[in-house]
Amino acid sequence: MRILTDDEVKVFRSDGVVHIRDAVDISLVSEILTSVEKLIHTPGRFGGSMTSPNSTGMYFQDRYLHPTKKNFRRYAHECGLARSAAKATDSDSIRLYYDHVFVKDPGTQESFVWHQDRPYWAVDGNKICSTWLALTDSNSGSSALEFVRGSHLWNRTFKPEYPALEGLPAKEVEKALWTGVAEHIESFEESCPAFEEHPDLYEVLKFEVRPGDVLLFDFRTVHRSGPNSGNRRRAAISWRWLGDDAFWAPKVGSDPIIGEQDTVLEVGDLITDNEAFPLMFGE
Ligand SMILES: O=C(O)CCC(=O)C(=O)O
């Protein structure tokens, strides 16, 4: 696996995202794609299509696969991206929070609207990032991620939005998701503005990716994925990496994949629990 260059690290730190071309070996990428295509038919307990039956296309997600699926555990190691996350965040060690698969078939109208990853998660810190590995070609017209440049440095956290449930009252979102999510949503004051409508104030970064390319981004960077207006399936897997200063910060209504009952950590502890958060790089 190739190592992140110093220039790529600089771009990550200033923009909040960096495009790493040819980051992962193409044979591993096609093996992961085959596994993802099987997963669509047999999703895990956190997975499924988010598209309503009367809409076109399909927006599928599944996550937290590594604890129950050996192949996904292996992919998290073999992708080699924990090492890049360590270099990008200047961390001696990196732990895995979870893996997250996203598929958008052609004709899918749903966006995952502007959001940051931070408000959904039960962890916090500064050295936390994701690596979104493209398993297929895509550009912003076929739902490659877009980012608001430098937004990881704003010291602002926006209200989380949930795909296909945007704009619904918090109680309705809770009915579709999990207990506590309404209280969680209501605890945020600021919604994400329509950044794309203010090109004078915000720069939207768009990428054209090929299978094996990675977008490495800070968990505070505002990003989104649009409809898939292309004529092919768009698939990706994001690994969520925790660096040296990451700590346990559960909130009512945060993502239930790992809750207080699943870890020995107390609120505020640095992430050290090897069972819940496997060490993927360093010691
Ligand atoms: O691929 C997508 O549609 C959304 C991905 C995303 O928001 C993420 O990886 O954090």
The ligand as an SDF file (V2000), in Angstrom:
LIG
                    3D

 10  9  0  0  0  0  0  0  0  0999 V2000
  -21.3080    7.7100    0.1050 O   0  0  0  0  0  0  0  0  0  0  0  0
  -22.2690    8.3430    0.5360 C   0  0  0  0  0  0  0  0  0  0  0  0
  -23.3390    8.4160   -0.0770 O   0  0  0  0  0  0  0  0  0  0  0  0
  -22.1770    9.0800    1.8490 C   0  0  0  0  0  0  0  0  0  0  0  0
  -20.8460    8.8810    2.5160 C   0  0  0  0  0  0  0  0  0  0  0  0
  -20.6190    9.6910    3.7490 C   0  0  0  0  0  0  0  0  0  0  0  0
  -21.3140   10.6390    4.0420 O   0  0  0  0  0  0  0  0  0  0  0  0
  -19.5130    9.3070    4.6100 C   0  0  0  0  0  0  0  0  0  0  0  0
  -18.7570    8.3700    4.2930 O   0  0  0  0  0  0  0  0  0  0  0  0
  -19.3520    9.9370    5.6960 O   0  0  0  0  0  0  0  0  0  0  0  0
  1  2  2  0
  2  3  1  0
  2  4  1  0
  4  5  1  0
  5  6  1  0
  6  7  2  0
  6  8  1  0
  8  9  2  0
  8 10  1  0
M  END
$$$$
